[in-house]
Amino acid sequence: MDGLTFRGRVPLATALLLIALIAWIVTVQRMRGMDAGPGTDLGALGWFIGIWLTMMAAMMLPSAAPTILMFSRVRDRLDTWVFVLGYLVAWAGYGLAAYAVYRGVRASAPSFLAWDEYGPWVAGGALVAAGVYQVTPLKTICLRHCRSPLHFIVRGRSGRIGALQAGVEHGAYCVGCCTGLMLALFALGVMSLSWMGIVAVAILVEKALPGGERVAHVLAVVLVALGVWVSVSPGSVPGLKQPMHSDMGMSS
């Protein structure tokens, strides 16, 4: 199947960046003032999935754009948008899993997350775990795929189903690449626009700019150090909002 010409890819790139911009605007409007620090309550499932997908469009589409444009060189316009849909489906799956884990922990051990007891250590431990993940083989494999996906695109199945499958599979690699950074976002406050922006920039640098693999290792050190800082002196961490309630998050 013939892909898009250069002239056809320009509107596609513009549309992707415009969607990301609109998603950022919507996210800012809906999340302004909602940051409750580490363990922010995720709300009802329907609301969370809606805002989560909006966040993923804002944070991930800029770094995924090079792969999407590469895909459009061998597929037509509709196949390309089906690929984008599959990509977001993968991130929706990650969001559902994170929501289930959060609700499970809150239901089974609410006192364990109390900010005035173990909360800072839980948040700090999650940041340390995120830093360690940055240097694991799985992170390396997924990051290399995200930075050099040509082999994956060439061997993909044809047709709409093939495009959807390719989008989901590429999204799964992206989830694997960004798991540590997304864990850090949950630990610092998933509804924080400031931390969201920082994580989005880190993801873009890792996946799309020269030297991304070296940056991933630098971020590993930063995350571990930040985790220790949050554990021992959370009140002195710039930009970290202290939970107002006794547990890490708002009451449901």
N, C-alpha and C positions, 0 to 999 in steps of 0.2 A: 504494500500500500504506500502511495506517495505521501511524503511528509509535507510540512509547511515550508514554504520558501522563506528567505530572510525577511521579505516584506510582510509575509503572513505572521512571522514570529514577533515582530515589533508590537503589533496590537496585543498579542498574547502576553508578552512581558509587561506591557503597560497595564493590562487587566489584572494580572497577578499582583503587581505593586499597588494598584488602586484598591483591590480587595483587602490587602493587608492593611492599608491606610485606614479604610473604612472600619475594619475590625478593631484597629487600635482606638479609633474615635469612639466606637460603641463600647469597647471595654472600659475606657476611661470614664465615660458617662455612667455606666452601670456599676462600676466598682469604686468610684470615688468615695472615700470615707469608710469603706468596708474593711480595711485592713485591721485585724484584731491581733496581729502578731502570730507567732508560731501556733499551729494547731487551729487556725481560724475555722469556725464551723462551715461546712460545705453546703448547708441548706438542703432543700428537697432535691431529690435525684433529677427531676426534670429541669429545674432551674440550673443546677450545677452543670449538666451536660450541655445546656444551651450556652452558658457563659464559658465553659471549658472549650467548646469547639470554636467560639469566637476568639478566645485567647490563642488557640493553636493556629488559627488562620493568621492572626496578627504576628505571632512569634516565629512560626515555622515557614510560612510561604516565602519570605525573602531568601532564606537559606536554601529552600528547596527549589527555587526558581531556576537555577542553572540545570538541574536534572530534568525539570519539567520541560524546559526549552530544548534540551537534548532529545528528550522523548518525542517532542513535536517534529523533530527533523525526520523521523522515520514513520510517524503516524499522522492521521488527519486531525482536524480541530476537535471533533467530537470525542475521538479516542483519547486525546490529550486531557480533555476535561473529565472524562471518566477516570483517567489515571489520577487526577487531582482528588476526585471523590474517594477513590480507594485509599489514597494517602491519608485523608482526614478520617476515614473509617478506622484505620489502624490507631490513630491518636484517640479516637472515641473509645476504642477498646481499652487503651491505657487509662483513660480517665475513669471508666467504669471500674476497672480493677483497683485504682487508687481510692475511689469512693468506697468500695466494699471493704478494703483494708481499714480505712479510717473509721467507718461505722463499726466494724468488728472490734477494733481496739477500744473505741469509746464505750461500747456496750459491755465488753468483758473486763476492762481494767481502767475505769475512769479515774481513780485516785492515782494511778501510775503516771498519768499525764498532768497532774496538778502542777501548775507553774511554781507554786511555793514549796513543792516537794521535789519531784524528779524531773519536772518539765524542762528546765535548762539542760539537764544532762541528756534527756531524750533528744531534744533539738540539736544539741552539740554532737551527740553520737551519730545522728543522721547525717550531719555535715561531714564528719570524719569518714563515715561509710561512703558518702558521695565522692570524697576525695580519693579514697582507696579504689573505688570503681573506675575512676579516670585512668588508672594505669593497668587495668585488667586486660587480658587477651580479648575478651568479648568486646570491650569498648574499642580496642584497636581495630578489630575486624570490621565492626559496624562503621567506625569513622572512615576507614579506608574505602568502604563501599560507598558511603555518602559523598566522599570527595572524588571518587573515580567510578561512576556507575555505568560506563559505556558497555562493558561486557554484559552486564545485567540487562540493559535495554535491548541490545542486539539479539539476545537469545530468547526474548519474550514471545509469548503466544500472540497470534494475530486475533483481531476481532475485539468487540466490546468487552467480552468476558475476560479475554487476555489482558486488556488494558486495565480493567478493574483489579484483576489478580496482581498485575505488576505494581499497581499503585499501593495495594495493601502490603505487598512484600517489601517494597521500598520504604513504606511507612514503618514497617516492623524493624527494618535496619535502623531507621531514624530514631525510633523509640529506644533501641539498644544503644545507639550512640549518645542519646541525650538523657538516659535514665538517671545518671548521677546528678546532672545539673537540675533536672526536674525534682529529684529528691531534695536537693538543696532549696529549691523554691518552696516546696511544701514545708520544709523545716523553718524557713525564715518568715513565711507568711504568704500563702498562695494568692491571697487577694491584695497583696502589696504591689502597687503599680511601679514603685521604684525598683524592688527586687525583680519584678517581672521584666522590666526594661534591661536591667543588668544581665539577667540570664539570657534574654533574647540576643543581646549583643555578643555574649560569650559563644552562643550556639552559632551565630552567623560567622564569627571569626574562625571557629574550629572547622566548620564545614565548607566554607566558601572562599576563604582568603589564604594566601600563601603562608606556610608555616603552621597550619592548623594543628598538626599532630604535636608539635612542640608546645603550642599554646595549651593543649589539653593537659600536658604534664605540669606546666606552670600552674594551671588552675587546680590541679590535684593538691599541690602544696598550699595554695591559698585556701582551699576548702578545709583541709585538715587544720590549718592554723586558726581559721575562723571558727571551726567546731570547738576547739579548745577554748577559745576566747568566749564563745557563747556559754560554754559549760561553767566556766569559773567566774565570769563577770559579765553577765548578759546586759546589765544596765548601762555598761560603758560602750556597747557596740553601736556605732553610728547607723541610724536607719532601722534599727531593730525595735519594733514596738512591743512593749511588755503587755501580755494579756491582762485584761481588766478583771477577769473572773478567776475563780480558784483553779479551774482546769484550763488546759491549753486550747482555748477556743470558747465560743459563745454557746450558751445552752441552746438545745434544739427546740 
